Amino acid sequence: MLPRVNRFNLRWGVAFMLSAAVAICYFDRPAVGLAIKSIEQSIAITNEQYAWLMGAFLFAYGIMYIGGGRLLDALGTRRGFLIIMVWWSLACASHGLAKSFAMLAGSRLLLGIGEGGLFPAATKALAEWFPPRERSTAMGIINAGTALGGILAPPCIAFILSLAPWPWVFFFSGTVGILWTTWWIRSYYPPQQHPRLSAAERETIAEVMRVPEKNEAAIAWGKLLSLPQVWGLVTAKFLTDAAWYFYLLWLPKYLYDARHFNIKEVGYFAWIPFAAAGLGCLAGGGSSSWLIGRGHSLNMARKVALGASAAVMPLVMLVTRSPVQWAIVLISIAYFGQQSWSTLIMTLPADLFPKRAVGTVAGMVGCGGAMGGMLFGLLAGHLLGRGYGYGPVFLISGSLHVCGFVVILLAIRVVRPVHVNKLEPALATP
């Protein structure tokens, strides 16, 4: 159940519940990379095949990200998120049944389908519960789940592998996901329907509790795709998630292959960048909310925080030329900057678009990010398979957030709500 310590703060309980879901998914995100040496004892996997495994997940993730956003707008957050997490949990557990590369790739596809609705659902819940002045802080809490899952994954997976064969890593993750769904279905309701929402909190979030008109329908895809704000978000996410998914999915393999770590050493060190990522989530969202609280405009608050996040990312270019201790520090800075950036980017759909379009736009943005991650991962696998090493890959990835920030400045001149009358809705259902 949601926390009862302060009955006026149900919305923050929602943020922490969503953060827990993100943590569960991000516990599994690096699982294949962390367990790769154990998996290779039963299934031979080259660098190129590893890239295709990650690409299979990201392709399905990206396609379903956009479909998941539309699903959330159609079914509502409560039912939609339940379906998504049940599917994800079963797909995660299916990895443990894989006996070949093809079966493992199939499980990655299924996992991507299930996980595709995660952040559209979180963004839609954010729009349902939080007014603009609190959104970036709430998204920081939600996005901090990426760090919590990543912090727990290396030592926990190393511990599981010390006791049991690698399939149990995925059986464990799937079981935890099913347990979370029971929490969700018992606890989450939109604020208009929540049985425990107090009058005080109802007044606090009154501006996001407008009851939609009966014939208010989804905004047509074509109208959304005609907007420069949508294309700016999608393009920026495409560029920056290309770097993020490389750091996230290839870090364990980099430590194994280039720094010659064993499973125990990876478990000991690989959690550190995720701790920095958690601080980045809170710093990005918190700094933007702080600027708004100091009287600055929404536009300035979002863009200053985005620019600061992007500015630290080029430091990762020095990773391959640094001693291992400094390499971990530089990777940690990149994780910090990326998750500060990501918190703000995933807040922008709620800042810019009406609630009935937020899930759809967030889905488009996430799809762009997944496609960027898939293509850059395939490029990384190609370069590594041809013997170029990790240097060129880190060099490219370190420049992508700066490019993404330039795109945001050009495409979104002012961060403010897009006027609904300019968005012709799809035909309403009688």
Beta strands, then each sheet from edge to edge (+ up, - down):
end
